[in-house]
């Protein structure tokens, strides 16, 4: 058989490589329209239908409380509106206000209203105060009313606290319900077990069972999109993020996901910048600043990396956020901000809040960077070795092994982390 002439072979390989090269997915038209809508609303001092409806809901229940300050029904409804407003705007002070009201209601009811206890548990999960959340749900379980809703929240607290045997038990007790709550948690459980296909199935099923609730449906689809991105299926992830944003332009989780997809292609890095600035304007949480750190990494701009990391630290360490951003602060303290002593303090605090394989991996890495190799080795063997870890923790364990001169082990961790590289920042992807 004749060999192909070198020039023709080179052209063939070039054409093939062009065909295989991923094309940018994120559509500038969609993002530009969202930016334009936000700028127009700010300029004309108007709110869209979602904002208007939320404002009306808050005003209505505020007026009812003025008339009847001790009205339990009105206070419960007002706290629900405050929590919804937080999810819309990222205003953490709305959660703080809701927490104060729920604590007051809990005292009025002498801790005998399981619904109020569940609300407190759910709110404290959002605030990453998992031990307190578990205490509230334990009291609700003793009361024994509305067991299905209580057990699902018990799953949530135990999942965060590392009580995986108890999580499995909850699912076995609620499996016959075939409702959104069960299906959504089954998806999370399957993902934890590494059974991706099953997790995808259950997230899809939970979306089908969301009924007319756009909030539940978007929660299912944003988690499913995150899972697709985690697995490297960026086309399906993008489709779901886009679907969510068309339904609700304030879905900042989907906006963040879309921005990270834009970061994955060199032709859309500037579009990612526009997305993250849009997120910062539309939502008050520190998340957008953290995403801008990723953007600066993608652009190899060290000065901007430090600028955004410092701004994120200043906001995320405010008392009102508690430990919500400890993981991301530890990442910055062990990287761009280069203050491993602060990382160790936070990692030790996090263990008191929830001792899981993930949080123990944070502590192992922080101990290693602070020169406490013996403690790092001991905790790794007792709390981390052989346990399921996410990409960031796998990456950190690779770094730990490298610092301990265990190159073979380091390579194994790096290889595992690279399977889900889209969960990692651009600098870590490049490092791998």
N, C-alpha and C positions, 0 to 999 in steps of 0.2 A: 504493500500500500504506500503510495507517494505521500511524503510529508507536505504539510501546508507551508507555503513560503512564509518566512518570518514576518514580512510586512502585513500579509493578509491575516496571519494568526494574531498579530498584535491588535489589528483593527477589530477582529472578532471578539477578543477578550475585553477590549475597551467598551464595545457596544453592549456586551453581556453585563459588564460591571455597571454601566449606566442604567440598564434595565432593572438591576437588582438594588440599586441605590434607593433608599426610602424617600418618598416625596413628602413635602410638608402637608400636614392635614389641616391645621388651624386656618380658618377663613378670615382674612382681614375685614371683609365686609361686615360680618357678624359683630366683631369686636368694635369696629369703628362706629357702628350704629349704637351699640351700648354706651360707648363713650359720649357720643353726640347726645343721646337721650339724657344722660346724667348731667352733662354740661348745660343743656337747655333747661332742665328742671331747676338747677342751681341758679341760673341766670334769671329765670322768670319767677323763682321762689314758689314753685308748684310741686305737688307730690303726685306720683302715679297712683293707680287704683289700689295697689297692694299697700303702699304707705298710708294712703287715705283710710282704707278699711282698718288698718292696725291702729291708727290714731283715734278713729271713731270708737273702736272697741275699748281702748284705754280710757278715753274721756267718759264713756258711758258708765263704766264700773267705778271710776273715780267719783262721779256724781252720786252714785248709789251709796258709796261709802260715807260721803259727807252727810247724807240724810240719815244713814244708819251705820255709825262707825263700828258697831259690834255685830253687824249682820254677817253671819258665818258664810252664807251662800255667796253674798256679794264679795266678801274678802277672798274666798276661794277662786271665784271667777276673775277677780282683779289680779291675783298672783299668776293665774294661767296666762292672762294677757301680757303681763310683764315678762314672763318666760318666753312667750312667742315673739315679743318685741326684741328681746335679746338675740334670738336666733335670726331675726331679720336684720338687725342693725349692728350686732356685736357690742352693744352697750352693756358692759359688765355690771354697771351700777343698777340696772334693772333686775339682774339676778340677786344682787345684794339686798335690794328692797323686797323682792319676793321672799327671800330667805327670812328676813325679819318678820314679815307678816305671817309666814307659815309657823315660825317658832312661837309667835304670839297665839295663833290658833291652836297649836298643839298644847299649850298651857291651858287655854280656855277649856279644851276638851279633855284635859287631864290625861293626855297620851292614850286615849281610848278610841280615837278615830283612825282606822287603818288607812283611809284615803289620804288623810293629812300626812301620816307617817310615810306613806309611799311617795307622796309629792316631795317630802323632805329628802328621802333617799335618792330619788331621781335627780333633784337639784344638786345634791352634794356629789353625785357621780359626775355631773357636768363640771363641777368645781374641782374635781380630782381629790375630794376629801372622802376617800373610799372607806376608811375605817368607820367614820361617823355615819356614812350611808348604810353600812352593814348593821350598825347598832339600831338605826331607825327601822330597817326592814325586819330585823329580828323581833322587834316589838310588834310590828304589824302581823307577823306570822303567828305570834302568840294569841292575838285577838281572833284570828282565824276567818275573818270575813273576806269575800272576794279572793279566794285562794289562788285562782289562776293568775290574776294581775300581780299578786304579791310574790308568787313563785318565780314569775318572769323577772321581776326586779331583784329577787334573791340570786337568780342566775347572773344578772348583770354585775352585782357587787362581788360575787364569788369569782367571776371571770377576771375581774380586775385585781382581786386579791390573791389569785393563784389557787383557788379552791376548785380545781378542775374535776375532782371526783364528785363534788356536790353539784357542779354544773351538769354533769352527765346524768345524775339522779333526777334533777329538775326536768330535763328533756324527756326522760323515760316516764315521768308522771304526767306530762302535759302533751304527749305526742298525739293523742286522739283528738285534740282540739282542731288541728288543721287551720289555724287562724294566723293572721299576720305576725303576732307576737312570737308564737312558737316557731314559725317558719324562718323568721328573721334571725332568731337566736340559733336555730339549727345551722343556718348558713355560716354564722360566726364560728360555731363549734367545728364544722367541717373544715373551715379555713385553718383553724388552729391545728387540726389533725393533719393538715397538708393535703386534704382530699379536695383539690381545686374544682374538679368537675361537679362534685356533689354540692360544694359551696355555691357555685354558679347556678345550679338547678334550684336550690332553696331560695337564693336571692330573687330569682325570677318568679318563683312561686309566691314569695312574700309580696312582690309588686302586684301580682294578679289579685291577691287577697287584700290589698290596700283599699279597695272599694273606691269611694268618692274622695278619699283623703289624699290631696296632692302632697301634703307634708310627708305622709308615710311612704307614698310612692316614690317621692324624690329621695327619701332616706335609703330606700331599697336600691334605687338605680345609682345613686352616688357611691354607695358601698360596692355595688357590682362593678361600676366603672373603675373604682380604686383597685379592685381585684384584677380586672383585665389589665390595667396599667402595671400592676405588680407582676403579672405574668408576661408582660411585654407585648400584649395584644392592643397596641395603641389605637388601631382603627375602631375597634368596638368600644374602647374606653372613651374616645373622642365623641362617638355617636351618642353615648349616654349623657356625657357632660353637656353636650350641645342641646339635647332634648330637655334636660333639666333647666338650662339657662333660658331657653325659649319660654318655658312655663313660668319660671321665676328668676328674673335677672339678679336677684339678691342672694341666690344660692352660692355663697362664697366658697364652699367646698368644691363645687363643680367648676367655678371660675379658677380656683387654684389648680385643679387638675388639668384644666385646659392650658393654663399657663405653663405647667410643667411639661406638657406635650409639646408646646411651642418651643421650649428650651431644648428639646431633644433634636431639633433640626436647625442647622446653622442659618438657613434662610428666614427663619421666623423668630430668632432671638430678640430682635427689636419689637416684634409683636408681643412676645412674652413680657417685655418691659411695660408695654401699654396695658396689658392685662393686669399685672401686679399693681400698677399705679391706680387702675380702675378699682381693684379690690381694696386698696388702701382708702380710697375716697368713699366707697360704698359701705365699708365695714370698719368698725372701730377697734377690732381685735388686733393684736400685734402680728398676726400671721403673715400679712402682706410684707412686713419688713423682713421677716425670715425668708420669704420667697425672693425678695430683692437681693439677699445675700447669695442665693443660688444663681440669680441673674449675673451678679458681679463675678462669681466664680466662672460662669460660662464665658464671660468676656475677658477672663484673666486680669481683672482690674482689682489689684490688691488694696488700693486706697479705698475704693467703694465697698469692698468686702468688710473692711474694718469699720467704715462709717455706718453701714446698715446694721452690722452686728452690734455695734455700740448702742445704736438707737433702739434696736430690738431689746437688748439687755435692760436699758433704762425703763422701757415700758413694761416688759414681761416680769420684772422683779418687783413691780408695785404690789403692795400688800393685798390689794383687792383680788389679784389673780391667784394668790396662794401658790400652789404647786402645779398649776395647769401647764406651765411651760418648762418644767424642770428638765425633761429629756432634751429639749432643743437648746437650753442654756448649757447643759453638760456638753453637748456637741460643740457649741461655740467656745466654751472654756477650754476644751481639750484640743481645739483647732485654732481658728482665726484669732480669738482673743488671748489664747495661750496663757491661761491662768488655771492650771490643773488643781491648785489648792481649793479654788471655789467649786470646781467640779466635784471634788471629794466631799465637801460639805453638803452639797445638794444630793449627791448619790446616797450618802448616809441617811439624810432626811427621808429620801424616797423609800428606802427599805423599811422605815418605821411606818410609812403610809401603806405600802404594799410590797410584800416580798415575793417576787415572781422570778422566773428564770431571766426575763428581760431586765428587770431592775437590778438583779444581782450581777448581770453582765455589765451594766453601767458602773456598778461599784468596783468590780474586778478591774475594769479598764482604768478607772480613776485611781485606784490603789497602785496599779502598776506605774502610772505616769508620775505618781508622787513618791516613787522609790520604795514602796512597801511590797516588794515582790513576794515575800513569804506569805503575807496575808492574802495577796491576790491569788496565789496558787492554791491556798487552802480553800478560799471561798469558791473558786472556780470548780474544784473537785467536788465540793459538797453541794453546790447550788446551781451550777450551770452545765457542767459536763453531761452530754447526752440528752439535753433538754431542747425542745423546739425554740428556735430564735428567728427573729426577723433580720432583714438585710443589714440594718445599721449595727445591730448587736453582733452579727456574724463578722462584719468588717472590723469592729472593735476587738473581737476575740482574735482575729487574724493579726492585728497590730500587737496585741498582748503577747501572742505566741512568738512573734518576731522579736519583741524586746526580750523575751526569755530564751532566745536563740533556738527556738523550735521551728525551724524553717518548714519542715514537712507539714506540721500541724497548721502553720500559718497559711500555707498554700491551699490546704483543704478548706479552711474558713473563707479565704478570698474567693475560691472557686464557687462555693455555696452562695456567697454574697452577690457574686456577679450574675447569678441566674435571675435575680430580681433587681437588676441595676437601676431601673427607673425609680426605685424607692430611695436611691442615694443621690446626694448632691452632685453637681457636675464635676467638682474637684475630686470627689471620691471615685466617681466613675472613671475619671481619667487616671487616677492612681491605680485602680485595679487593672 
